[in-house]
């Protein structure tokens, strides 16, 4: 009986974690993506529960290094957990990102030397249920680059419409 109960809970947990995919679409429009990394996030209990409920936003957030060389995500919004009471977390606090030392050193070197920035692209749960953040080393786009992106997106959409008409 206990084994069956545990099995159903694990299947339910697996079904939930595949749905979590919070994206930052604004970052792909505003920045030119140079390199991508997957980082873990140091979270408290109520924060991970809110993320599992898809109650988080990364659109206005960015990453920066502190004096010790640690990478933090700033302005990431995680809604308070409904059943958290007085153990709840702050909604817009800084959260430490977990990367290898080699990756941290190369990111810091690229950010300081070339004037690039680090932006979050996607917040997701991996197959083990750990919250991961896909971050990117990025360079800001100019206005004419943004217009070109819009033009390319519109032409792709028009092409897809024309192909759909000819298929029927």
SVG drawing of the C-alpha trace seen along z (x, -y; Angstrom):
<svg xmlns="http://www.w3.org/2000/svg" viewBox="-7 -53 46 55">
<polyline fill="none" stroke="black" stroke-width="0.4" points="0.0,0.0 2.8,-2.5 4.7,-1.6 1.7,-2.3 1.0,-5.6 4.7,-6.7 4.6,-5.6 1.5,-7.8 3.1,-10.8 6.3,-10.5 4.3,-10.3 2.3,-13.3 5.5,-15.2 7.1,-14.3 4.0,-15.6 4.2,-18.9 7.8,-19.5 7.7,-19.2 5.2,-22.2 7.6,-24.7 9.3,-26.7 9.3,-30.4 10.9,-32.4 12.3,-35.9 11.3,-36.7 12.2,-40.3 15.9,-39.4 16.1,-37.7 14.7,-40.9 16.8,-43.4 20.1,-41.6 22.3,-39.6 23.0,-36.3 26.8,-35.4 27.0,-32.3 24.6,-30.3 25.1,-28.7 22.9,-26.6 23.1,-27.6 21.6,-26.3 19.9,-28.7 20.2,-28.8 16.6,-29.0 14.6,-28.5 11.8,-26.1 8.9,-28.5 10.7,-29.9 11.0,-26.5 7.3,-25.7 6.2,-29.0 8.4,-28.2 6.7,-24.8 3.4,-26.6 4.8,-28.8 4.6,-31.9 7.8,-33.6 9.0,-36.3 12.4,-36.9 11.6,-39.6 13.0,-42.6 15.9,-40.7 19.6,-40.7 22.8,-39.1 25.8,-40.8 28.9,-39.8 29.5,-40.8 32.9,-41.7 33.7,-38.0 33.2,-37.0 29.9,-35.3 27.1,-35.7 23.7,-36.8 20.4,-37.3 18.8,-40.6 15.2,-41.7 13.8,-38.2 10.3,-38.1 9.0,-35.0 5.6,-35.3 5.1,-34.5 4.0,-31.0 0.3,-30.8 0.8,-28.5 4.1,-29.9 2.9,-32.2 5.7,-33.8 8.4,-31.5 7.8,-33.2 10.6,-34.7 11.1,-38.2 9.7,-38.5 12.5,-40.5 15.6,-39.5 19.0,-38.7 19.5,-35.0 22.9,-33.3 23.6,-31.4 25.6,-28.2 28.3,-27.8 31.7,-26.2 34.7,-28.5 36.0,-28.2 32.7,-29.4 32.4,-32.2 35.9,-33.4 35.3,-33.4 32.0,-35.2 33.5,-37.9 36.3,-38.4 34.0,-38.8 31.6,-41.2 34.4,-43.5 36.5,-43.6 34.0,-43.8 31.1,-45.6 28.7,-42.7 26.0,-41.8 24.5,-38.6 20.8,-38.1 18.5,-35.3 16.7,-33.5 14.7,-30.7 13.8,-29.3 13.0,-25.6 13.1,-22.5 15.4,-19.7 14.6,-16.0 15.6,-15.7 13.3,-18.6 16.1,-21.2 15.4,-24.8 17.8,-25.8 18.3,-29.1 19.6,-29.4 21.7,-32.6 23.4,-34.1 26.3,-36.4 24.8,-39.1 25.5,-42.3 22.9,-45.1 21.3,-45.5 21.1,-48.9 17.8,-50.3 18.4,-49.3 19.2,-45.7 15.8,-45.5 14.0,-46.8 15.8,-44.1 14.6,-41.4 11.0,-42.6 11.3,-42.6 12.7,-39.0 10.0,-37.8 7.2,-39.4 8.6,-37.9 8.8,-34.4 5.2,-34.7 4.0,-35.8 5.9,-32.9 4.3,-30.4 0.8,-31.8 1.5,-31.4 2.7,-27.8 -0.4,-27.0 -2.6,-28.4 -0.9,-26.3 -1.1,-23.1 -4.9,-23.2"/>
</svg>
